[in-house]
Amino acid sequence: MANRAVLVSQADLSNLNKGKRRQVNPLNWKDRAKKIKKDKGLSYKILKGRKAGTLVAALIPPDGVLFVPRLSCSSAYFKRKLSTFNLGIHETGREEASMYLWDETVAEHTSKDVLSCLYKYLKDHFSPLKAGETRHLILWSDRFVGQFNNCYLLLFLKYLVDHKMFTKAEQKLFITGHSWMSCDRDFGLIEKKFVQMNPIVPDDILDVVSAARINNPFKIQKMIRSDFLNFNVLPDYVCLPKQLQVTRYHCFKYESEHPNILFAKSFHNSTEWQKFNLTVKNKFGFARLRKFPASYTSKLQINRDKGKDLRDLMEKIPDQKKYNFYDELTKFVLEKQ
């Protein structure tokens, strides 16, 4: 009969070395796994569900950029390619992730474009609250000023509270250098599949994202031009105080009980919130803002030098339909300036 090794904890080993009489108990890894799972469940218990009265925590990383066409020829490494943007929204607790995809001919990737994806996600998943209902949103993001850590996102949170989507809305920013989140794992899976599948046109990336996670697959939303709204009009209705330095704080929140007050604190573990009074430019504030104007009215043109590079690369594409996609996209470089 083969000898079976007995795993001994460090505490038991220490007591044995000291000559103490204590029963040696092999480590029960099955029980330990159950305990870890239970602790994790308790941590996220408050975060589950989308119904009224629940806490919804969402993670938003900087949008990932994927470049197509992905070709194996040596010249592909030195040529500029078409940028396809991927914004992920990961709902903590439910472990569900939604991916919003568009390429650089549809929209840019500024703050208003990120807010357009977030707005579409919230409208698709939540309905306005009824009388007496409560819902709390916590939005985690990094400190990238161009997309998240700015006045537009703060005013957008107030817009959500004013329009009764949430009774409380918070933004929490990661400390610089410590911004790992679940979305990074999501993007890692997509990057791995991206290398394996070698997409040629932006629509191929939809297949990449779809195949990236087998269990609980990503929800995919292809953004079109009409989905992108101009949230830069928000300061025309409500203004933040001039003394507020947005990048100095790590936590912000709005509450329906205090409609014109922004609460902010510099540290996550602080219990004291600073109050900032907002300036409403008209009597009704965001109540009159029912529809946002469109951000883009026509197709965006890519850089001319990038167009030349794409015309060189498309000669290596065997698929006629995908070849025609780049031919149509870059015809303008053949015209005389």
Contacts in CASP RR format, 6 or more apart in sequence:
PFRMAT RR
TARGET T0000
AUTHOR 0000-0000-0000
METHOD contacts of the structure
MODEL  1
MANRAVLVSQADLSNLNKGKRRQVNPLNWKDRAKKIKKDKGLSYKILKGR
KAGTLVAALIPPDGVLFVPRLSCSSAYFKRKLSTFNLGIHETGREEASMY
LWDETVAEHTSKDVLSCLYKYLKDHFSPLKAGETRHLILWSDRFVGQFNN
CYLLLFLKYLVDHKMFTKAEQKLFITGHSWMSCDRDFGLIEKKFVQMNPI
VPDDILDVVSAARINNPFKIQKMIRSDFLNFNVLPDYVCLPKQLQVTRYH
CFKYESEHPNILFAKSFHNSTEWQKFNLTVKNKFGFARLRKFPASYTSKL
QINRDKGKDLRDLMEKIPDQKKYNFYDELTKFVLEKQ
6 24 0 8 1.000
6 26 0 8 1.000
7 26 0 8 1.000
7 27 0 8 1.000
8 16 0 8 1.000
8 24 0 8 1.000
8 26 0 8 1.000
8 27 0 8 1.000
9 25 0 8 1.000
9 27 0 8 1.000
12 22 0 8 1.000
12 24 0 8 1.000
12 25 0 8 1.000
15 22 0 8 1.000
16 22 0 8 1.000
16 24 0 8 1.000
44 92 0 8 1.000
44 93 0 8 1.000
46 55 0 8 1.000
47 54 0 8 1.000
47 55 0 8 1.000
47 56 0 8 1.000
47 57 0 8 1.000
47 92 0 8 1.000
47 93 0 8 1.000
47 94 0 8 1.000
48 54 0 8 1.000
48 93 0 8 1.000
48 94 0 8 1.000
49 56 0 8 1.000
49 94 0 8 1.000
50 56 0 8 1.000
50 94 0 8 1.000
50 125 0 8 1.000
50 126 0 8 1.000
52 129 0 8 1.000
52 130 0 8 1.000
52 133 0 8 1.000
52 134 0 8 1.000
52 135 0 8 1.000
53 133 0 8 1.000
53 134 0 8 1.000
53 135 0 8 1.000
53 136 0 8 1.000
54 135 0 8 1.000
54 136 0 8 1.000
55 136 0 8 1.000
55 138 0 8 1.000
56 91 0 8 1.000
56 126 0 8 1.000
56 135 0 8 1.000
56 136 0 8 1.000
56 137 0 8 1.000
56 138 0 8 1.000
57 91 0 8 1.000
57 92 0 8 1.000
57 93 0 8 1.000
57 138 0 8 1.000
57 140 0 8 1.000
58 89 0 8 1.000
58 90 0 8 1.000
58 91 0 8 1.000
58 92 0 8 1.000
58 121 0 8 1.000
58 137 0 8 1.000
58 138 0 8 1.000
58 139 0 8 1.000
58 140 0 8 1.000
59 89 0 8 1.000
59 90 0 8 1.000
59 91 0 8 1.000
59 92 0 8 1.000
59 140 0 8 1.000
59 141 0 8 1.000
59 181 0 8 1.000
59 182 0 8 1.000
59 183 0 8 1.000
60 87 0 8 1.000
60 88 0 8 1.000
60 89 0 8 1.000
60 90 0 8 1.000
60 114 0 8 1.000
60 118 0 8 1.000
60 139 0 8 1.000
60 140 0 8 1.000
60 141 0 8 1.000
60 148 0 8 1.000
60 183 0 8 1.000
61 88 0 8 1.000
61 141 0 8 1.000
61 142 0 8 1.000
61 179 0 8 1.000
61 181 0 8 1.000
61 183 0 8 1.000
61 184 0 8 1.000
61 187 0 8 1.000
62 142 0 8 1.000
62 144 0 8 1.000
62 147 0 8 1.000
62 148 0 8 1.000
63 85 0 8 1.000
63 86 0 8 1.000
63 87 0 8 1.000
63 88 0 8 1.000
63 109 0 8 1.000
63 114 0 8 1.000
63 147 0 8 1.000
64 85 0 8 1.000
64 86 0 8 1.000
64 87 0 8 1.000
64 187 0 8 1.000
65 83 0 8 1.000
65 84 0 8 1.000
65 85 0 8 1.000
65 86 0 8 1.000
65 109 0 8 1.000
66 83 0 8 1.000
66 84 0 8 1.000
66 86 0 8 1.000
66 190 0 8 1.000
66 194 0 8 1.000
66 199 0 8 1.000
66 205 0 8 1.000
66 208 0 8 1.000
67 81 0 8 1.000
67 82 0 8 1.000
67 83 0 8 1.000
67 84 0 8 1.000
68 81 0 8 1.000
68 82 0 8 1.000
68 84 0 8 1.000
68 199 0 8 1.000
68 200 0 8 1.000
68 201 0 8 1.000
68 202 0 8 1.000
68 204 0 8 1.000
68 205 0 8 1.000
69 76 0 8 1.000
69 81 0 8 1.000
69 82 0 8 1.000
69 199 0 8 1.000
69 200 0 8 1.000
69 201 0 8 1.000
69 313 0 8 1.000
69 314 0 8 1.000
69 316 0 8 1.000
69 317 0 8 1.000
69 322 0 8 1.000
69 326 0 8 1.000
70 76 0 8 1.000
70 81 0 8 1.000
70 194 0 8 1.000
70 195 0 8 1.000
70 198 0 8 1.000
70 199 0 8 1.000
70 200 0 8 1.000
71 198 0 8 1.000
71 200 0 8 1.000
71 313 0 8 1.000
71 316 0 8 1.000
71 317 0 8 1.000
72 198 0 8 1.000
73 316 0 8 1.000
75 312 0 8 1.000
75 313 0 8 1.000
75 316 0 8 1.000
76 313 0 8 1.000
76 316 0 8 1.000
79 309 0 8 1.000
79 310 0 8 1.000
79 312 0 8 1.000
79 313 0 8 1.000
80 303 0 8 1.000
80 305 0 8 1.000
80 306 0 8 1.000
80 307 0 8 1.000
80 309 0 8 1.000
80 310 0 8 1.000
81 306 0 8 1.000
81 309 0 8 1.000
81 310 0 8 1.000
81 313 0 8 1.000
82 103 0 8 1.000
82 104 0 8 1.000
82 105 0 8 1.000
82 202 0 8 1.000
82 302 0 8 1.000
82 306 0 8 1.000
82 310 0 8 1.000
82 326 0 8 1.000
82 329 0 8 1.000
83 103 0 8 1.000
83 104 0 8 1.000
84 101 0 8 1.000
84 102 0 8 1.000
84 103 0 8 1.000
84 104 0 8 1.000
84 202 0 8 1.000
84 205 0 8 1.000
85 101 0 8 1.000
85 102 0 8 1.000
85 103 0 8 1.000
85 104 0 8 1.000
85 107 0 8 1.000
85 109 0 8 1.000
85 113 0 8 1.000
86 99 0 8 1.000
86 100 0 8 1.000
86 101 0 8 1.000
86 187 0 8 1.000
86 190 0 8 1.000
86 205 0 8 1.000
86 209 0 8 1.000
87 99 0 8 1.000
87 100 0 8 1.000
87 109 0 8 1.000
87 114 0 8 1.000
87 117 0 8 1.000
88 97 0 8 1.000
88 98 0 8 1.000
88 99 0 8 1.000
88 100 0 8 1.000
88 117 0 8 1.000
88 183 0 8 1.000
88 186 0 8 1.000
88 187 0 8 1.000
89 97 0 8 1.000
89 98 0 8 1.000
89 100 0 8 1.000
89 117 0 8 1.000
89 118 0 8 1.000
89 121 0 8 1.000
90 96 0 8 1.000
90 97 0 8 1.000
90 181 0 8 1.000
90 182 0 8 1.000
90 183 0 8 1.000
90 186 0 8 1.000
91 97 0 8 1.000
91 98 0 8 1.000
92 140 0 8 1.000
92 182 0 8 1.000
95 182 0 8 1.000
95 216 0 8 1.000
96 216 0 8 1.000
96 219 0 8 1.000
97 182 0 8 1.000
97 183 0 8 1.000
97 186 0 8 1.000
97 213 0 8 1.000
97 218 0 8 1.000
97 219 0 8 1.000
98 121 0 8 1.000
98 218 0 8 1.000
98 219 0 8 1.000
98 220 0 8 1.000
98 221 0 8 1.000
99 186 0 8 1.000
99 190 0 8 1.000
99 209 0 8 1.000
99 218 0 8 1.000
99 219 0 8 1.000
99 220 0 8 1.000
99 221 0 8 1.000
100 117 0 8 1.000
100 120 0 8 1.000
100 121 0 8 1.000
100 221 0 8 1.000
100 223 0 8 1.000
101 202 0 8 1.000
101 205 0 8 1.000
101 206 0 8 1.000
101 209 0 8 1.000
101 220 0 8 1.000
101 221 0 8 1.000
101 222 0 8 1.000
101 223 0 8 1.000
102 202 0 8 1.000
102 222 0 8 1.000
102 223 0 8 1.000
102 224 0 8 1.000
102 228 0 8 1.000
103 202 0 8 1.000
104 300 0 8 1.000
104 302 0 8 1.000
105 299 0 8 1.000
105 300 0 8 1.000
105 301 0 8 1.000
105 302 0 8 1.000
105 329 0 8 1.000
106 223 0 8 1.000
106 224 0 8 1.000
106 225 0 8 1.000
106 228 0 8 1.000
106 296 0 8 1.000
106 299 0 8 1.000
106 300 0 8 1.000
107 113 0 8 1.000
107 116 0 8 1.000
107 223 0 8 1.000
107 225 0 8 1.000
107 228 0 8 1.000
107 295 0 8 1.000
107 296 0 8 1.000
107 300 0 8 1.000
108 300 0 8 1.000
109 147 0 8 1.000
110 146 0 8 1.000
110 147 0 8 1.000
111 146 0 8 1.000
111 147 0 8 1.000
111 148 0 8 1.000
111 150 0 8 1.000
111 152 0 8 1.000
111 153 0 8 1.000
111 231 0 8 1.000
112 152 0 8 1.000
112 228 0 8 1.000
112 229 0 8 1.000
112 230 0 8 1.000
112 231 0 8 1.000
112 232 0 8 1.000
112 295 0 8 1.000
113 228 0 8 1.000
113 295 0 8 1.000
114 147 0 8 1.000
114 148 0 8 1.000
114 153 0 8 1.000
115 152 0 8 1.000
115 153 0 8 1.000
115 156 0 8 1.000
115 229 0 8 1.000
115 231 0 8 1.000
116 223 0 8 1.000
116 227 0 8 1.000
116 228 0 8 1.000
116 229 0 8 1.000
116 231 0 8 1.000
116 295 0 8 1.000
117 221 0 8 1.000
117 223 0 8 1.000
117 227 0 8 1.000
118 139 0 8 1.000
118 156 0 8 1.000
119 156 0 8 1.000
119 229 0 8 1.000
119 231 0 8 1.000
119 292 0 8 1.000
120 221 0 8 1.000
120 223 0 8 1.000
120 227 0 8 1.000
121 221 0 8 1.000
122 160 0 8 1.000
122 165 0 8 1.000
126 135 0 8 1.000
126 165 0 8 1.000
126 166 0 8 1.000
128 163 0 8 1.000
128 164 0 8 1.000
128 165 0 8 1.000
129 135 0 8 1.000
129 164 0 8 1.000
129 165 0 8 1.000
129 166 0 8 1.000
129 167 0 8 1.000
133 167 0 8 1.000
134 167 0 8 1.000
134 168 0 8 1.000
135 165 0 8 1.000
135 166 0 8 1.000
135 167 0 8 1.000
135 168 0 8 1.000
136 166 0 8 1.000
136 167 0 8 1.000
136 168 0 8 1.000
136 169 0 8 1.000
136 170 0 8 1.000
137 157 0 8 1.000
137 160 0 8 1.000
137 165 0 8 1.000
137 166 0 8 1.000
137 168 0 8 1.000
137 169 0 8 1.000
137 170 0 8 1.000
138 170 0 8 1.000
138 172 0 8 1.000
139 157 0 8 1.000
139 169 0 8 1.000
139 170 0 8 1.000
139 171 0 8 1.000
139 172 0 8 1.000
140 172 0 8 1.000
140 173 0 8 1.000
140 174 0 8 1.000
140 181 0 8 1.000
141 147 0 8 1.000
141 148 0 8 1.000
141 149 0 8 1.000
141 171 0 8 1.000
141 172 0 8 1.000
141 173 0 8 1.000
141 174 0 8 1.000
142 148 0 8 1.000
142 149 0 8 1.000
142 173 0 8 1.000
142 174 0 8 1.000
142 179 0 8 1.000
143 149 0 8 1.000
143 173 0 8 1.000
143 174 0 8 1.000
143 176 0 8 1.000
143 179 0 8 1.000
143 247 0 8 1.000
145 247 0 8 1.000
148 171 0 8 1.000
148 173 0 8 1.000
149 173 0 8 1.000
149 246 0 8 1.000
149 247 0 8 1.000
150 246 0 8 1.000
151 235 0 8 1.000
151 240 0 8 1.000
151 246 0 8 1.000
152 231 0 8 1.000
152 232 0 8 1.000
152 234 0 8 1.000
152 235 0 8 1.000
153 171 0 8 1.000
154 171 0 8 1.000
154 240 0 8 1.000
154 246 0 8 1.000
154 252 0 8 1.000
154 262 0 8 1.000
155 234 0 8 1.000
155 235 0 8 1.000
155 238 0 8 1.000
155 240 0 8 1.000
156 231 0 8 1.000
156 234 0 8 1.000
157 169 0 8 1.000
157 170 0 8 1.000
157 171 0 8 1.000
157 252 0 8 1.000
157 254 0 8 1.000
158 169 0 8 1.000
158 238 0 8 1.000
158 254 0 8 1.000
158 259 0 8 1.000
158 262 0 8 1.000
158 278 0 8 1.000
158 286 0 8 1.000
159 234 0 8 1.000
159 286 0 8 1.000
159 289 0 8 1.000
160 166 0 8 1.000
160 169 0 8 1.000
161 167 0 8 1.000
161 168 0 8 1.000
161 169 0 8 1.000
161 254 0 8 1.000
161 255 0 8 1.000
161 256 0 8 1.000
161 259 0 8 1.000
162 259 0 8 1.000
162 285 0 8 1.000
162 286 0 8 1.000
162 287 0 8 1.000
163 286 0 8 1.000
164 256 0 8 1.000
167 255 0 8 1.000
167 256 0 8 1.000
168 253 0 8 1.000
168 254 0 8 1.000
168 255 0 8 1.000
168 256 0 8 1.000
169 253 0 8 1.000
169 254 0 8 1.000
170 251 0 8 1.000
170 252 0 8 1.000
170 253 0 8 1.000
170 254 0 8 1.000
171 251 0 8 1.000
171 252 0 8 1.000
171 253 0 8 1.000
172 250 0 8 1.000
172 251 0 8 1.000
172 268 0 8 1.000
173 249 0 8 1.000
173 250 0 8 1.000
173 251 0 8 1.000
174 181 0 8 1.000
175 250 0 8 1.000
175 268 0 8 1.000
186 212 0 8 1.000
186 213 0 8 1.000
186 218 0 8 1.000
189 212 0 8 1.000
189 213 0 8 1.000
190 208 0 8 1.000
190 209 0 8 1.000
190 212 0 8 1.000
190 218 0 8 1.000
192 212 0 8 1.000
193 208 0 8 1.000
193 209 0 8 1.000
193 211 0 8 1.000
193 212 0 8 1.000
194 205 0 8 1.000
194 208 0 8 1.000
197 204 0 8 1.000
197 207 0 8 1.000
197 208 0 8 1.000
197 211 0 8 1.000
199 205 0 8 1.000
199 207 0 8 1.000
199 208 0 8 1.000
200 317 0 8 1.000
200 319 0 8 1.000
200 322 0 8 1.000
201 322 0 8 1.000
201 325 0 8 1.000
201 326 0 8 1.000
203 222 0 8 1.000
206 220 0 8 1.000
206 222 0 8 1.000
209 218 0 8 1.000
209 220 0 8 1.000
210 217 0 8 1.000
210 218 0 8 1.000
210 220 0 8 1.000
212 218 0 8 1.000
225 294 0 8 1.000
225 296 0 8 1.000
225 297 0 8 1.000
225 299 0 8 1.000
226 294 0 8 1.000
228 294 0 8 1.000
228 295 0 8 1.000
228 296 0 8 1.000
229 292 0 8 1.000
229 293 0 8 1.000
229 294 0 8 1.000
229 295 0 8 1.000
230 292 0 8 1.000
230 293 0 8 1.000
230 294 0 8 1.000
230 295 0 8 1.000
231 292 0 8 1.000
233 289 0 8 1.000
233 292 0 8 1.000
233 293 0 8 1.000
234 286 0 8 1.000
234 289 0 8 1.000
236 281 0 8 1.000
237 280 0 8 1.000
237 281 0 8 1.000
237 282 0 8 1.000
237 285 0 8 1.000
237 286 0 8 1.000
237 288 0 8 1.000
237 289 0 8 1.000
238 278 0 8 1.000
238 279 0 8 1.000
238 280 0 8 1.000
238 281 0 8 1.000
238 285 0 8 1.000
238 286 0 8 1.000
239 278 0 8 1.000
239 279 0 8 1.000
239 281 0 8 1.000
240 246 0 8 1.000
240 262 0 8 1.000
240 276 0 8 1.000
240 278 0 8 1.000
240 279 0 8 1.000
241 276 0 8 1.000
241 277 0 8 1.000
241 278 0 8 1.000
241 279 0 8 1.000
243 276 0 8 1.000
244 262 0 8 1.000
244 264 0 8 1.000
244 276 0 8 1.000
248 266 0 8 1.000
249 264 0 8 1.000
249 265 0 8 1.000
249 266 0 8 1.000
249 274 0 8 1.000
250 265 0 8 1.000
250 266 0 8 1.000
250 267 0 8 1.000
250 268 0 8 1.000
251 264 0 8 1.000
251 265 0 8 1.000
251 267 0 8 1.000
251 268 0 8 1.000
252 262 0 8 1.000
252 263 0 8 1.000
252 264 0 8 1.000
253 262 0 8 1.000
253 263 0 8 1.000
253 264 0 8 1.000
253 273 0 8 1.000
254 261 0 8 1.000
254 262 0 8 1.000
254 263 0 8 1.000
255 261 0 8 1.000
255 263 0 8 1.000
260 277 0 8 1.000
260 278 0 8 1.000
260 280 0 8 1.000
261 275 0 8 1.000
261 276 0 8 1.000
261 277 0 8 1.000
261 278 0 8 1.000
262 275 0 8 1.000
262 276 0 8 1.000
262 278 0 8 1.000
263 273 0 8 1.000
263 274 0 8 1.000
263 275 0 8 1.000
263 276 0 8 1.000
264 273 0 8 1.000
264 274 0 8 1.000
264 276 0 8 1.000
265 272 0 8 1.000
265 273 0 8 1.000
265 274 0 8 1.000
282 288 0 8 1.000
301 332 0 8 1.000
302 310 0 8 1.000
302 329 0 8 1.000
302 330 0 8 1.000
304 332 0 8 1.000
304 333 0 8 1.000
307 329 0 8 1.000
307 330 0 8 1.000
307 333 0 8 1.000
308 330 0 8 1.000
308 333 0 8 1.000
310 326 0 8 1.000
310 329 0 8 1.000
310 330 0 8 1.000
311 326 0 8 1.000
311 327 0 8 1.000
311 330 0 8 1.000
311 333 0 8 1.000
313 326 0 8 1.000
314 323 0 8 1.000
314 326 0 8 1.000
314 327 0 8 1.000
314 330 0 8 1.000
317 323 0 8 1.000
317 326 0 8 1.000
END
